[in-house]
Amino acid sequence: MKLVLDTNVIVSALIWGGEPYKLIRAATEGDIELYASPALLAELRDVLGREHLALRLQQQRSSVEQAIDLYGELAIVVSPLATPRAVPDDPDDDHIIAAAVAGRADLIVSGDRHLLSMGSHDGVAIVTVRDAVDRIPR
């Protein structure tokens, strides 16, 4: 199963663990494949660089760069040829759709209401973390 994780899911996994971390663990165990794009990795770097999140990483004996490197090695990075307008209420989320289409993902995993309200795009289901965890092959 191929997944693209929204930045909010990755940050939750890396900073707080919980349900989102189960997706990271499933990828490290080879149960699923994660896909990302240069735009998603840049957004992740920007978000993790926020002072309160960078401090949280430091408290975990990590850094923004280490977290980016870890995720960049875990995910297969695809380069979408285009980023079409796809998310009606939040064009900043279009790059998530573009990465999913380029990676031929099965799921986009997000907590973002703009994405979740779409339900799917171009055959890629858009689901919550809980839904994605429930779909991991056992």
Secondary structure by P-SEA (a helix, b strand, c coil): cbbbbcaaaaaaaaccccaaaaaaaaaaaccbbbbbcaaaaaaaaaaaacaaaaaaaaaacccaaaaaaaaaaacbbbbbccccccccccccaaaaaaaaaaacccbbbbccaaaaaacccccbbbbcaaaaaaaccc
